Amino acid sequence: MNDSTNQKKLRPKAQRLPKWLRRPIATDESYPDVSKLLESLQLNTVCASAKCPNRHECWNSGTATIMILGNTCTRGCRFCNVTTGKPGPVDPGEPARVAEAVKQLQLRHVVITSVTRDDLPDGGAQAFADTICAVKKVLPEAMVEVLTPDFVEHLDRVLDAGPDVFNHNLETVARLQAAIRPQASYETSLATLRKAAERGRVQVKSGLMLGLGETDEEVFQTLGDLYKAGVRLLTLGQYLAPTKEHHPVERFISPEHFDELAARAREVGFTGVAAGPLVRSSYRADQLVAKEN
């Protein structure tokens, strides 16, 4: 028996998607407009890079989560489909192009995220700050949400630029961090969120993927940790393995159970909660903030 046969036997059998995770892919006239605009401005989106299941819905509605600092990440998280490798240099013209996209799309709520750039002295914090300022200059009325890596030591650069929402995803419970995010830390992520909350004047948000092997009790503990860190906006979604090489799905959570978890989160004190099988950290982000307000 050769090695490839052994590997096939060791791989977990793919689980069939439950009916609540199957959805038709539809595009209307807004979809190609957004796609062509982002391509013409040489901008990346987490929608495409991470194979988000909601990208068609979001692009159809004329919105997108823009990913700055390239499309190559310095980390290799077991849940993520973004390419891992050696990133290219920072593009000084990118903030202006992001602002141009936001202006042309007339976005009311823009989400700016990035790959993790451990190769940069500030982790990319200055690029976030420059992009926030560029967007606010061309469209002052737009709500700006940032979804950042865990560069806690350089976070002030981002917060000084005045984002309306600060998001950093904890992703999973403490026990699974080493397996799912081997180059990250549960405590560092909490410290990042805590620092943003302590600064004030910004809504603080985080999210968890469920189905990685966590228990409900661990989820409840994590919700308490996030709330104590100052998080008030929360997303809970179903983890879906991008490929067979990624961490397998351990369980599928039903829509009804997501509703129960959302109710528990509101009991803890979270003021804005989005929970469901297809919820992602930036999914309908404007509506989550509206609920909080």
Secondary structure, 3 states (H helix, E strand, C coil): CCHHHHHHHHCCCCCCCCHHHCCCCCCCCHHHHHHHHHHHCCCEEHHHHCCCCCHHHHHHCCCCEEEECCCEECCCCCCCCCEECCCCCCCCCHHHHHHHHHHHHCCCEEEEEECCCCCCCCCCHHHHHHHHHHHHHHCCCCEEEEECCCCHHHHHHHHHCCCCEEECCCECCHHHHHHHCCCCCHHHHHHHHHHHHHHCCCEEEEEEEECCCCCHHHHHHHHHHHHHCCCCEEEEEECCCCCCCCCCCCCCCCHHHHHHHHHHHHHHCCCEEEEECCCCCCCCHHHHHHHHC
